[in-house]
């Protein structure tokens, strides 16, 4: 099982912000 | 309506994904659950599907899959109809007292469900939950005894 710190480190490389997450979710739910 | 648990929380997919990507209020909120074995994150397949899709879109499918494996191992998984708002429906099915979301419009969805007498939850922004959730105050009633602090490493 992957440790949370490792998941967070890998995700941090993407430099995504909360607004990016919200936009991606809105787009995903619009597509459904 | 069944009794909700003050130690159970559902987070919408935006909060779940923001927890992963951003060292901010979503992570501070969900650290309450990661840090305490008696605080449960409630989720559903529909909810995790949404979050996994967001993570795959912003990062890659491998990270999304590893994240899902980890969350599924820790969360209380519940089922609900596909058409329901996933976080609210998961909270209802899992008797969670809290729903975390960045979506202010969920307050109106909550009102609609409350009118049907289905859900008795508190919909909060992650920063509010991070600040207001008080494990020391809840522990004596939820677990019993004196609170001695977190019992898990939230980064393990």
N, CA and C atoms of all chains as a GROMACS GRO file, in nm:
protein
  564
    1UNK      N    1   0.084  -0.120   0.000
    1UNK     CA    2   0.000   0.000   0.000
    1UNK      C    3   0.088   0.125   0.000
    2UNK      N    4   0.057   0.219  -0.086
    2UNK     CA    5   0.139   0.339  -0.098
    2UNK      C    6   0.113   0.432   0.021
    3UNK      N    7   0.219   0.482   0.082
    3UNK     CA    8   0.205   0.575   0.194
    3UNK      C    9   0.149   0.707   0.143
    4UNK      N   10   0.075   0.773   0.231
    4UNK     CA   11   0.018   0.903   0.192
    4UNK      C   12   0.128   1.001   0.153
    5UNK      N   13   0.240   0.999   0.224
    5UNK     CA   14   0.346   1.097   0.192
    5UNK      C   15   0.396   1.074   0.049
    6UNK      N   16   0.401   0.951   0.007
    6UNK     CA   17   0.448   0.922  -0.129
    6UNK      C   18   0.345   0.967  -0.233
    7UNK      N   19   0.218   0.946  -0.203
    7UNK     CA   20   0.112   0.994  -0.294
    7UNK      C   21   0.117   1.146  -0.303
    8UNK      N   22   0.133   1.212  -0.188
    8UNK     CA   23   0.138   1.358  -0.188
    8UNK      C   24   0.260   1.408  -0.266
    9UNK      N   25   0.372   1.343  -0.249
    9UNK     CA   26   0.494   1.386  -0.320
    9UNK      C   27   0.477   1.373  -0.471
   10UNK      N   28   0.419   1.262  -0.514
   10UNK     CA   29   0.399   1.243  -0.658
   10UNK      C   30   0.300   1.344  -0.714
   11UNK      N   31   0.195   1.372  -0.638
   11UNK     CA   32   0.094   1.468  -0.685
   11UNK      C   33   0.149   1.610  -0.687
   12UNK      N   34   0.238   1.642  -0.593
   12UNK     CA   35   0.291   1.778  -0.585
   12UNK      C   36   0.369   1.814  -0.710
   13UNK      N   37   0.428   1.716  -0.774
   13UNK     CA   38   0.503   1.742  -0.898
   13UNK      C   39   0.415   1.803  -1.006
   14UNK      N   40   0.284   1.781  -0.999
   14UNK     CA   41   0.192   1.832  -1.101
   14UNK      C   42   0.158   1.978  -1.080
   15UNK      N   43   0.186   2.028  -0.961
   15UNK     CA   44   0.161   2.169  -0.929
   15UNK      C   45   0.017   2.212  -0.958
   16UNK      N   46  -0.077   2.122  -0.937
   16UNK     CA   47  -0.218   2.156  -0.955
   16UNK      C   48  -0.269   2.233  -0.834
   17UNK      N   49  -0.357   2.328  -0.858
   17UNK     CA   50  -0.416   2.407  -0.751
   17UNK      C   51  -0.561   2.363  -0.729
   18UNK      N   52  -0.618   2.411  -0.621
   18UNK     CA   53  -0.758   2.375  -0.591
   18UNK      C   54  -0.851   2.414  -0.705
   19UNK      N   55  -0.829   2.529  -0.764
   19UNK     CA   56  -0.915   2.572  -0.875
   19UNK      C   57  -0.903   2.476  -0.994
   20UNK      N   58  -0.785   2.423  -1.018
   20UNK     CA   59  -0.768   2.323  -1.125
   20UNK      C   60  -0.852   2.198  -1.095
   21UNK      N   61  -0.851   2.158  -0.969
   21UNK     CA   62  -0.928   2.040  -0.928
   21UNK      C   63  -1.077   2.065  -0.947
   22UNK      N   64  -1.122   2.180  -0.904
   22UNK     CA   65  -1.265   2.212  -0.916
   22UNK      C   66  -1.307   2.216  -1.063
   23UNK      N   67  -1.224   2.274  -1.146
   23UNK     CA   68  -1.256   2.283  -1.289
   23UNK      C   69  -1.260   2.144  -1.352
   24UNK      N   70  -1.165   2.060  -1.314
   24UNK     CA   71  -1.160   1.924  -1.370
   24UNK      C   72  -1.282   1.843  -1.326
   25UNK      N   73  -1.324   1.861  -1.202
   25UNK     CA   74  -1.443   1.788  -1.157
   25UNK      C   75  -1.569   1.838  -1.229
   26UNK      N   76  -1.579   1.969  -1.246
   26UNK     CA   77  -1.695   2.024  -1.316
   26UNK      C   78  -1.701   1.971  -1.459
   27UNK      N   79  -1.586   1.965  -1.523
   27UNK     CA   80  -1.582   1.914  -1.660
   27UNK      C   81  -1.619   1.766  -1.663
   28UNK      N   82  -1.567   1.691  -1.568
   28UNK     CA   83  -1.597   1.547  -1.563
   28UNK      C   84  -1.746   1.524  -1.542
   29UNK      N   85  -1.806   1.597  -1.450
   29UNK     CA   86  -1.948   1.574  -1.421
   29UNK      C   87  -2.036   1.627  -1.534
   30UNK      N   88  -1.991   1.730  -1.604
   30UNK     CA   89  -2.066   1.777  -1.720
   30UNK      C   90  -2.068   1.673  -1.831
   31UNK      N   91  -1.958   1.598  -1.841
   31UNK     CA   92  -1.947   1.497  -1.947
   31UNK      C   93  -2.031   1.374  -1.918
   32UNK      N   94  -2.067   1.356  -1.791
   32UNK     CA   95  -2.141   1.233  -1.757
   32UNK      C   96  -2.288   1.242  -1.796
   33UNK      N   97  -3.503   0.808   0.987
   33UNK     CA   98  -3.365   0.850   0.969
   33UNK      C   99  -3.278   0.790   1.079
   34UNK      N  100  -3.167   0.732   1.044
   34UNK     CA  101  -3.080   0.676   1.145
   34UNK      C  102  -2.995   0.787   1.206
   35UNK      N  103  -2.938   0.758   1.321
   35UNK     CA  104  -2.854   0.856   1.386
   35UNK      C  105  -2.724   0.872   1.309
   36UNK      N  106  -2.683   0.997   1.292
   36UNK     CA  107  -2.556   1.019   1.224
   36UNK      C  108  -2.443   1.019   1.328
   37UNK      N  109  -2.325   0.989   1.280
   37UNK     CA  110  -2.208   0.988   1.368
   37UNK      C  111  -2.128   1.116   1.349
   38UNK      N  112  -2.097   1.186   1.460
   38UNK     CA  113  -2.014   1.306   1.448
   38UNK      C  114  -1.870   1.274   1.412
   39UNK      N  115  -1.834   1.146   1.413
   39UNK     CA  116  -1.698   1.107   1.378
   39UNK      C  117  -1.691   1.046   1.239
   40UNK      N  118  -1.795   1.069   1.159
   40UNK     CA  119  -1.792   1.023   1.020
   40UNK      C  120  -1.806   1.142   0.926
   41UNK      N  121  -1.725   1.144   0.822
   41UNK     CA  122  -1.724   1.256   0.728
   41UNK      C  123  -1.717   1.203   0.585
   42UNK      N  124  -1.796   1.263   0.499
   42UNK     CA  125  -1.787   1.237   0.355
   42UNK      C  126  -1.729   1.361   0.290
   43UNK      N  127  -1.644   1.342   0.192
   43UNK     CA  128  -1.585   1.455   0.120
   43UNK      C  129  -1.616   1.440  -0.028
   44UNK      N  130  -1.661   1.549  -0.090
   44UNK     CA  131  -1.689   1.542  -0.232
   44UNK      C  132  -1.558   1.523  -0.309
   45UNK      N  133  -1.572   1.490  -0.437
   45UNK     CA  134  -1.454   1.454  -0.516
   45UNK      C  135  -1.356   1.570  -0.528
   46UNK      N  136  -1.407   1.695  -0.525
   46UNK     CA  137  -1.313   1.808  -0.534
   46UNK      C  138  -1.223   1.814  -0.411
   47UNK      N  139  -1.279   1.784  -0.294
   47UNK     CA  140  -1.200   1.785  -0.172
   47UNK      C  141  -1.103   1.666  -0.169
   48UNK      N  142  -1.150   1.550  -0.213
   48UNK     CA  143  -1.063   1.432  -0.216
   48UNK      C  144  -0.942   1.456  -0.306
   49UNK      N  145  -0.965   1.514  -0.422
   49UNK     CA  146  -0.855   1.538  -0.515
   49UNK      C  147  -0.766   1.654  -0.467
   50UNK      N  148  -0.828   1.759  -0.413
   50UNK     CA  149  -0.747   1.870  -0.361
   50UNK      C  150  -0.660   1.824  -0.246
   51UNK      N  151  -0.709   1.732  -0.165
   51UNK     CA  152  -0.629   1.675  -0.057
   51UNK      C  153  -0.501   1.615  -0.112
   52UNK      N  154  -0.513   1.549  -0.226
   52UNK     CA  155  -0.396   1.484  -0.285
   52UNK      C  156  -0.298   1.585  -0.345
   53UNK      N  157  -0.351   1.684  -0.415
   53UNK     CA  158  -0.263   1.773  -0.492
   53UNK      C  159  -0.210   1.893  -0.414
   54UNK      N  160  -0.288   1.942  -0.320
   54UNK     CA  161  -0.257   2.072  -0.259
   54UNK      C  162  -0.236   2.055  -0.108
   55UNK      N  163  -0.127   2.108  -0.059
   55UNK     CA  164  -0.102   2.107   0.086
   55UNK      C  165  -0.178   2.225   0.146
   56UNK      N  166  -0.310   2.208   0.158
   56UNK     CA  167  -0.394   2.319   0.200
   56UNK      C  168  -0.507   2.274   0.291
   57UNK      N  169  -0.621   2.341   0.278
   57UNK     CA  170  -0.728   2.317   0.375
   57UNK      C  171  -0.795   2.180   0.359
   58UNK      N  172  -0.802   2.128   0.237
   58UNK     CA  173  -0.860   1.994   0.220
   58UNK      C  174  -0.774   1.890   0.292
   59UNK      N  175  -0.643   1.904   0.279
   59UNK     CA  176  -0.554   1.808   0.347
   59UNK      C  177  -0.563   1.823   0.498
   60UNK      N  178  -0.571   1.946   0.545
   60UNK     CA  179  -0.585   1.968   0.689
   60UNK      C  180  -0.715   1.906   0.741
   61UNK      N  181  -0.821   1.917   0.661
   61UNK     CA  182  -0.949   1.859   0.701
   61UNK      C  183  -0.942   1.706   0.707
   62UNK      N  184  -0.890   1.646   0.601
   62UNK     CA  185  -0.888   1.500   0.597
   62UNK      C  186  -0.779   1.441   0.686
   63UNK      N  187  -0.684   1.524   0.727
   63UNK     CA  188  -0.587   1.475   0.826
   63UNK      C  189  -0.654   1.439   0.958
   64UNK      N  190  -0.769   1.498   0.986
   64UNK     CA  191  -0.841   1.458   1.108
   64UNK      C  192  -0.875   1.309   1.101
   65UNK      N  193  -0.919   1.263   0.983
   65UNK     CA  194  -0.952   1.121   0.969
   65UNK      C  195  -0.826   1.035   0.962
   66UNK      N  196  -0.724   1.084   0.889
   66UNK     CA  197  -0.601   1.004   0.879
   66UNK      C  198  -0.531   0.990   1.014
   67UNK      N  199  -0.547   1.092   1.098
   67UNK     CA  200  -0.475   1.093   1.227
   67UNK      C  201  -0.545   1.015   1.336
   68UNK      N  202  -0.673   0.984   1.315
   68UNK     CA  203  -0.751   0.921   1.422
   68UNK      C  204  -0.821   0.797   1.367
   69UNK      N  205  -0.793   0.683   1.424
   69UNK     CA  206  -0.853   0.559   1.376
   69UNK      C  207  -1.004   0.555   1.398
   70UNK      N  208  -1.055   0.637   1.487
   70UNK     CA  209  -1.198   0.637   1.521
   70UNK      C  210  -1.276   0.743   1.442
   71UNK      N  211  -1.208   0.817   1.357
   71UNK     CA  212  -1.276   0.912   1.267
   71UNK      C  213  -1.278   0.849   1.128
   72UNK      N  214  -1.398   0.830   1.073
   72UNK     CA  215  -1.413   0.757   0.948
   72UNK      C  216  -1.440   0.850   0.830
   73UNK      N  217  -1.369   0.826   0.722
   73UNK     CA  218  -1.403   0.885   0.593
   73UNK      C  219  -1.502   0.791   0.524
   74UNK      N  220  -1.616   0.844   0.485
   74UNK     CA  221  -1.719   0.765   0.417
   74UNK      C  222  -1.712   0.798   0.267
   75UNK      N  223  -1.718   0.696   0.185
   75UNK     CA  224  -1.710   0.718   0.040
   75UNK      C  225  -1.793   0.611  -0.031
   76UNK      N  226  -1.813   0.634  -0.159
   76UNK     CA  227  -1.887   0.539  -0.243
   76UNK      C  228  -1.809   0.516  -0.373
   77UNK      N  229  -1.846   0.414  -0.444
   77UNK     CA  230  -1.781   0.390  -0.573
   77UNK      C  231  -1.802   0.508  -0.668
   78UNK      N  232  -1.923   0.565  -0.668
   78UNK     CA  233  -1.950   0.680  -0.755
   78UNK      C  234  -1.861   0.798  -0.718
   79UNK      N  235  -1.847   0.822  -0.591
   79UNK     CA  236  -1.765   0.933  -0.543
   79UNK      C  237  -1.618   0.911  -0.579
   80UNK      N  238  -1.570   0.792  -0.557
   80UNK     CA  239  -1.430   0.761  -0.588
   80UNK      C  240  -1.407   0.759  -0.739
   81UNK      N  241  -1.508   0.719  -0.816
   81UNK     CA  242  -1.496   0.727  -0.963
   81UNK      C  243  -1.469   0.870  -1.007
   82UNK      N  244  -1.545   0.964  -0.950
   82UNK     CA  245  -1.529   1.105  -0.986
   82UNK      C  246  -1.389   1.156  -0.948
   83UNK      N  247  -1.349   1.127  -0.826
   83UNK     CA  248  -1.218   1.175  -0.780
   83UNK      C  249  -1.105   1.111  -0.860
   84UNK      N  250  -1.118   0.983  -0.889
   84UNK     CA  251  -1.014   0.914  -0.966
   84UNK      C  252  -1.002   0.974  -1.106
   85UNK      N  253  -1.116   1.010  -1.166
   85UNK     CA  254  -1.113   1.071  -1.300
   85UNK      C  255  -1.043   1.207  -1.296
   86UNK      N  256  -1.069   1.284  -1.192
   86UNK     CA  257  -1.003   1.415  -1.178
   86UNK      C  258  -0.853   1.397  -1.160
   87UNK      N  259  -0.814   1.302  -1.077
   87UNK     CA  260  -0.671   1.280  -1.052
   87UNK      C  261  -0.602   1.231  -1.179
   88UNK      N  262  -0.668   1.143  -1.252
   88UNK     CA  263  -0.609   1.095  -1.377
   88UNK      C  264  -0.596   1.208  -1.478
   89UNK      N  265  -0.693   1.299  -1.480
   89UNK     CA  266  -0.689   1.410  -1.576
   89UNK      C  267  -0.578   1.509  -1.542
   90UNK      N  268  -0.557   1.533  -1.413
   90UNK     CA  269  -0.458   1.632  -1.371
   90UNK      C  270  -0.319   1.572  -1.354
   91UNK      N  271  -0.313   1.440  -1.338
   91UNK     CA  272  -0.183   1.374  -1.320
   91UNK      C  273  -0.174   1.259  -1.419
   92UNK      N  274  -0.193   1.138  -1.369
   92UNK     CA  275  -0.188   1.022  -1.459
   92UNK      C  276  -0.267   0.907  -1.397
   93UNK      N  277  -0.306   0.811  -1.478
   93UNK     CA  278  -0.386   0.699  -1.427
   93UNK      C  279  -0.316   0.617  -1.320
   94UNK      N  280  -0.185   0.610  -1.324
   94UNK     CA  281  -0.114   0.530  -1.224
   94UNK      C  282  -0.127   0.592  -1.085
   95UNK      N  283  -0.110   0.723  -1.077
   95UNK     CA  284  -0.128   0.790  -0.948
   95UNK      C  285  -0.273   0.778  -0.902
   96UNK      N  286  -0.366   0.793  -0.996
   96UNK     CA  287  -0.507   0.782  -0.961
   96UNK      C  288  -0.539   0.643  -0.907
   97UNK      N  289  -0.482   0.542  -0.967
   97UNK     CA  290  -0.508   0.404  -0.922
   97UNK      C  291  -0.448   0.379  -0.784
   98UNK      N  292  -0.326   0.428  -0.762
   98UNK     CA  293  -0.263   0.410  -0.631
   98UNK      C  294  -0.340   0.485  -0.523
   99UNK      N  295  -0.385   0.606  -0.559
   99UNK     CA  296  -0.466   0.683  -0.463
   99UNK      C  297  -0.593   0.607  -0.428
  100UNK      N  298  -0.659   0.552  -0.530
  100UNK     CA  299  -0.786   0.483  -0.505
  100UNK      C  300  -0.766   0.359  -0.418
  101UNK      N  301  -0.660   0.286  -0.448
  101UNK     CA  302  -0.632   0.167  -0.368
  101UNK      C  303  -0.616   0.205  -0.221
  102UNK      N  304  -0.546   0.316  -0.198
  102UNK     CA  305  -0.522   0.359  -0.060
  102UNK      C  306  -0.652   0.404   0.008
  103UNK      N  307  -0.731   0.484  -0.064
  103UNK     CA  308  -0.856   0.534  -0.006
  103UNK      C  309  -0.953   0.419   0.020
  104UNK      N  310  -0.964   0.328  -0.075
  104UNK     CA  311  -1.056   0.215  -0.056
  104UNK      C  312  -1.016   0.130   0.064
  105UNK      N  313  -0.888   0.128   0.094
  105UNK     CA  314  -0.841   0.049   0.208
  105UNK      C  315  -0.881   0.113   0.341
  106UNK      N  316  -0.897   0.245   0.340
  106UNK     CA  317  -0.921   0.317   0.466
  106UNK      C  318  -1.065   0.361   0.486
  107UNK      N  319  -1.134   0.391   0.376
  107UNK     CA  320  -1.266   0.452   0.388
  107UNK      C  321  -1.373   0.347   0.419
  108UNK      N  322  -1.481   0.394   0.476
  108UNK     CA  323  -1.602   0.313   0.490
  108UNK      C  324  -1.678   0.328   0.358
  109UNK      N  325  -1.686   0.221   0.281
  109UNK     CA  326  -1.748   0.228   0.149
  109UNK      C  327  -1.896   0.194   0.159
  110UNK      N  328  -1.977   0.279   0.099
  110UNK     CA  329  -2.122   0.260   0.100
  110UNK      C  330  -2.174   0.266  -0.044
  111UNK      N  331  -2.297   0.225  -0.062
  111UNK     CA  332  -2.358   0.224  -0.195
  111UNK      C  333  -2.476   0.321  -0.195
  112UNK      N  334  -2.501   0.379  -0.312
  112UNK     CA  335  -2.618   0.466  -0.328
  112UNK      C  336  -2.653   0.472  -0.476
  113UNK      N  337  -2.774   0.518  -0.509
  113UNK     CA  338  -2.814   0.526  -0.650
  113UNK      C  339  -2.722   0.617  -0.730
  114UNK      N  340  -2.705   0.584  -0.856
  114UNK     CA  341  -2.610   0.657  -0.941
  114UNK      C  342  -2.648   0.802  -0.961
  115UNK      N  343  -2.774   0.834  -0.957
  115UNK     CA  344  -2.815   0.971  -0.986
  115UNK      C  345  -2.802   1.069  -0.872
  116UNK      N  346  -2.777   1.020  -0.751
  116UNK     CA  347  -2.769   1.109  -0.636
  116UNK      C  348  -2.637   1.187  -0.635
  117UNK      N  349  -2.638   1.304  -0.570
  117UNK     CA  350  -2.513   1.376  -0.550
  117UNK      C  351  -2.424   1.285  -0.464
  118UNK      N  352  -2.307   1.248  -0.513
  118UNK     CA  353  -2.231   1.140  -0.448
  118UNK      C  354  -2.192   1.166  -0.303
  119UNK      N  355  -2.148   1.288  -0.272
  119UNK     CA  356  -2.103   1.313  -0.135
  119UNK      C  357  -2.220   1.311  -0.037
  120UNK      N  358  -2.329   1.377  -0.075
  120UNK     CA  359  -2.446   1.378   0.012
  120UNK      C  360  -2.504   1.238   0.027
  121UNK      N  361  -2.511   1.165  -0.083
  121UNK     CA  362  -2.567   1.031  -0.078
  121UNK      C  363  -2.479   0.937   0.003
  122UNK      N  364  -2.347   0.953  -0.010
  122UNK     CA  365  -2.256   0.869   0.069
  122UNK      C  366  -2.271   0.902   0.217
  123UNK      N  367  -2.284   1.030   0.248
  123UNK     CA  368  -2.302   1.070   0.387
  123UNK      C  369  -2.429   1.009   0.443
  124UNK      N  370  -2.534   1.013   0.365
  124UNK     CA  371  -2.661   0.956   0.410
  124UNK      C  372  -2.649   0.806   0.432
  125UNK      N  373  -2.593   0.738   0.332
  125UNK     CA  374  -2.581   0.592   0.342
  125UNK      C  375  -2.487   0.550   0.454
  126UNK      N  376  -2.388   0.636   0.483
  126UNK     CA  377  -2.287   0.600   0.583
  126UNK      C  378  -2.307   0.667   0.717
  127UNK      N  379  -2.422   0.730   0.736
  127UNK     CA  380  -2.453   0.796   0.865
  127UNK      C  381  -2.347   0.897   0.907
  128UNK      N  382  -2.295   0.971   0.809
  128UNK     CA  383  -2.194   1.072   0.838
  128UNK      C  384  -2.260   1.205   0.873
  129UNK      N  385  -2.204   1.273   0.972
  129UNK     CA  386  -2.259   1.402   1.014
  129UNK      C  387  -2.205   1.518   0.933
  130UNK      N  388  -2.095   1.495   0.858
  130UNK     CA  389  -2.030   1.605   0.789
  130UNK      C  390  -2.011   1.573   0.641
  131UNK      N  391  -2.033   1.673   0.558
  131UNK     CA  392  -1.999   1.666   0.416
  131UNK      C  393  -1.909   1.783   0.385
  132UNK      N  394  -1.795   1.754   0.323
  132UNK     CA  395  -1.700   1.859   0.286
  132UNK      C  396  -1.705   1.881   0.136
  133UNK      N  397  -1.712   2.007   0.097
  133UNK     CA  398  -1.714   2.039  -0.045
  133UNK      C  399  -1.669   2.182  -0.066
  134UNK      N  400  -1.616   2.210  -0.184
  134UNK     CA  401  -1.588   2.347  -0.223
  134UNK      C  402  -1.707   2.408  -0.297
  135UNK      N  403  -1.808   2.327  -0.325
  135UNK     CA  404  -1.921   2.369  -0.407
  135UNK      C  405  -2.031   2.431  -0.320
  136UNK      N  406  -2.042   2.562  -0.328
  136UNK     CA  407  -2.143   2.630  -0.245
  136UNK      C  408  -2.285   2.592  -0.285
  137UNK      N  409  -2.304   2.551  -0.409
  137UNK     CA  410  -2.439   2.516  -0.454
  137UNK      C  411  -2.491   2.390  -0.386
  138UNK      N  412  -2.400   2.314  -0.325
  138UNK     CA  413  -2.447   2.193  -0.254
  138UNK      C  414  -2.535   2.227  -0.136
  139UNK      N  415  -2.527   2.349  -0.090
  139UNK     CA  416  -2.616   2.389   0.020
  139UNK      C  417  -2.761   2.380  -0.023
  140UNK      N  418  -2.789   2.413  -0.147
  140UNK     CA  419  -2.926   2.402  -0.194
  140UNK      C  420  -2.965   2.256  -0.215
  141UNK      N  421  -2.870   2.174  -0.262
  141UNK     CA  422  -2.898   2.031  -0.276
  141UNK      C  423  -2.927   1.971  -0.139
  142UNK      N  424  -2.850   2.017  -0.041
  142UNK     CA  425  -2.872   1.968   0.096
  142UNK      C  426  -3.013   2.003   0.142
  143UNK      N  427  -3.053   2.127   0.114
  143UNK     CA  428  -3.186   2.169   0.154
  143UNK      C  429  -3.292   2.080   0.092
  144UNK      N  430  -3.275   2.049  -0.038
  144UNK     CA  431  -3.372   1.964  -0.105
  144UNK      C  432  -3.384   1.827  -0.043
  145UNK      N  433  -3.268   1.771  -0.004
  145UNK     CA  434  -3.272   1.638   0.057
  145UNK      C  435  -3.329   1.645   0.198
  146UNK      N  436  -3.300   1.754   0.267
  146UNK     CA  437  -3.353   1.768   0.403
  146UNK      C  438  -3.505   1.776   0.400
  147UNK      N  439  -3.558   1.842   0.298
  147UNK     CA  440  -3.702   1.854   0.290
  147UNK      C  441  -3.767   1.717   0.277
  148UNK      N  442  -3.695   1.624   0.221
  148UNK     CA  443  -3.748   1.488   0.211
  148UNK      C  444  -3.722   1.410   0.340
  149UNK      N  445  -3.659   1.472   0.434
  149UNK     CA  446  -3.633   1.405   0.560
  149UNK      C  447  -3.528   1.298   0.551
  150UNK      N  448  -3.440   1.309   0.452
  150UNK     CA  449  -3.345   1.201   0.429
  150UNK      C  450  -3.210   1.224   0.495
  151UNK      N  451  -3.168   1.347   0.502
  151UNK     CA  452  -3.029   1.372   0.541
  151UNK      C  453  -3.023   1.474   0.653
  152UNK      N  454  -2.944   1.445   0.751
  152UNK     CA  455  -2.919   1.540   0.857
  152UNK      C  456  -2.768   1.557   0.868
  153UNK      N  457  -2.714   1.639   0.780
  153UNK     CA  458  -2.570   1.656   0.775
  153UNK      C  459  -2.535   1.803   0.776
  154UNK      N  460  -2.411   1.829   0.811
  154UNK     CA  461  -2.359   1.964   0.806
  154UNK      C  462  -2.265   1.974   0.687
  155UNK      N  463  -2.302   2.059   0.591
  155UNK     CA  464  -2.219   2.077   0.472
  155UNK      C  465  -2.122   2.191   0.500
  156UNK      N  466  -1.994   2.161   0.492
  156UNK     CA  467  -1.893   2.259   0.528
  156UNK      C  468  -1.786   2.270   0.420
  157UNK      N  469  -1.725   2.387   0.413
  157UNK     CA  470  -1.602   2.402   0.336
  157UNK      C  471  -1.490   2.334   0.415
  158UNK      N  472  -1.390   2.283   0.344
  158UNK     CA  473  -1.283   2.211   0.416
  158UNK      C  474  -1.212   2.294   0.523
  159UNK      N  475  -1.193   2.423   0.497
  159UNK     CA  476  -1.122   2.503   0.598
  159UNK      C  477  -1.203   2.514   0.727
  160UNK      N  478  -1.335   2.522   0.713
  160UNK     CA  479  -1.420   2.530   0.832
  160UNK      C  480  -1.413   2.400   0.911
  161UNK      N  481  -1.418   2.287   0.841
  161UNK     CA  482  -1.410   2.159   0.912
  161UNK      C  483  -1.274   2.142   0.978
  162UNK      N  484  -1.169   2.181   0.907
  162UNK     CA  485  -1.034   2.167   0.963
  162UNK      C  486  -1.021   2.243   1.094
  163UNK      N  487  -1.086   2.359   1.100
  163UNK     CA  488  -1.074   2.441   1.220
  163UNK      C  489  -1.171   2.400   1.331
  164UNK      N  490  -1.292   2.358   1.290
  164UNK     CA  491  -1.398   2.337   1.388
  164UNK      C  492  -1.402   2.196   1.446
  165UNK      N  493  -1.356   2.099   1.367
  165UNK     CA  494  -1.362   1.961   1.417
  165UNK      C  495  -1.269   1.949   1.537
  166UNK      N  496  -1.325   1.902   1.647
  166UNK     CA  497  -1.250   1.900   1.773
  166UNK      C  498  -1.243   1.757   1.826
  167UNK      N  499  -1.138   1.683   1.793
  167UNK     CA  500  -1.130   1.543   1.837
  167UNK      C  501  -1.129   1.528   1.987
  168UNK      N  502  -1.068   1.622   2.056
  168UNK     CA  503  -1.062   1.611   2.203
  168UNK      C  504  -1.200   1.621   2.264
  169UNK      N  505  -1.286   1.699   2.202
  169UNK     CA  506  -1.421   1.715   2.255
  169UNK      C  507  -1.508   1.593   2.221
  170UNK      N  508  -1.486   1.534   2.103
  170UNK     CA  509  -1.568   1.421   2.060
  170UNK      C  510  -1.528   1.289   2.125
  171UNK      N  511  -1.400   1.276   2.152
  171UNK     CA  512  -1.348   1.145   2.196
  171UNK      C  513  -1.424   1.082   2.312
  172UNK      N  514  -1.452   1.158   2.418
  172UNK     CA  515  -1.520   1.094   2.533
  172UNK      C  516  -1.656   1.034   2.496
  173UNK      N  517  -1.728   1.094   2.402
  173UNK     CA  518  -1.859   1.041   2.368
  173UNK      C  519  -1.851   0.936   2.257
  174UNK      N  520  -1.761   0.953   2.163
  174UNK     CA  521  -1.751   0.859   2.050
  174UNK      C  522  -1.677   0.732   2.090
  175UNK      N  523  -1.566   0.748   2.160
  175UNK     CA  524  -1.482   0.633   2.197
  175UNK      C  525  -1.496   0.602   2.347
  176UNK      N  526  -1.486   0.706   2.426
  176UNK     CA  527  -1.488   0.690   2.572
  176UNK      C  528  -1.350   0.709   2.631
  177UNK      N  529  -1.346   0.768   2.745
  177UNK     CA  530  -1.219   0.793   2.810
  177UNK      C  531  -1.162   0.929   2.774
  178UNK      N  532  -1.036   0.944   2.806
  178UNK     CA  533  -0.971   1.073   2.786
  178UNK      C  534  -0.893   1.073   2.655
  179UNK      N  535  -0.908   1.181   2.580
  179UNK     CA  536  -0.836   1.195   2.452
  179UNK      C  537  -0.688   1.215   2.478
  180UNK      N  538  -0.607   1.134   2.412
  180UNK     CA  539  -0.462   1.145   2.432
  180UNK      C  540  -0.390   1.188   2.306
  181UNK      N  541  -0.465   1.230   2.207
  181UNK     CA  542  -0.402   1.278   2.084
  181UNK      C  543  -0.420   1.182   1.969
  182UNK      N  544  -0.368   1.218   1.852
  182UNK     CA  545  -0.379   1.132   1.734
  182UNK      C  546  -0.319   0.995   1.760
  183UNK      N  547  -0.380   0.892   1.701
  183UNK     CA  548  -0.328   0.756   1.720
  183UNK      C  549  -0.275   0.696   1.589
  184UNK      N  550  -0.264   0.782   1.485
  184UNK     CA  551  -0.206   0.734   1.359
  184UNK      C  552  -0.119   0.844   1.298
  185UNK      N  553  -0.019   0.801   1.221
  185UNK     CA  554   0.061   0.896   1.144
  185UNK      C  555  -0.015   0.927   1.015
  186UNK      N  556  -0.055   1.052   0.994
  186UNK     CA  557  -0.136   1.084   0.876
  186UNK      C  558  -0.060   1.078   0.745
  187UNK      N  559   0.068   1.055   0.749
  187UNK     CA  560   0.147   1.046   0.625
  187UNK      C  561   0.190   0.904   0.594
  188UNK      N  562   0.161   0.810   0.684
  188UNK     CA  563   0.197   0.670   0.659
  188UNK      C  564   0.104   0.609   0.556
   0.00000   0.00000   0.00000
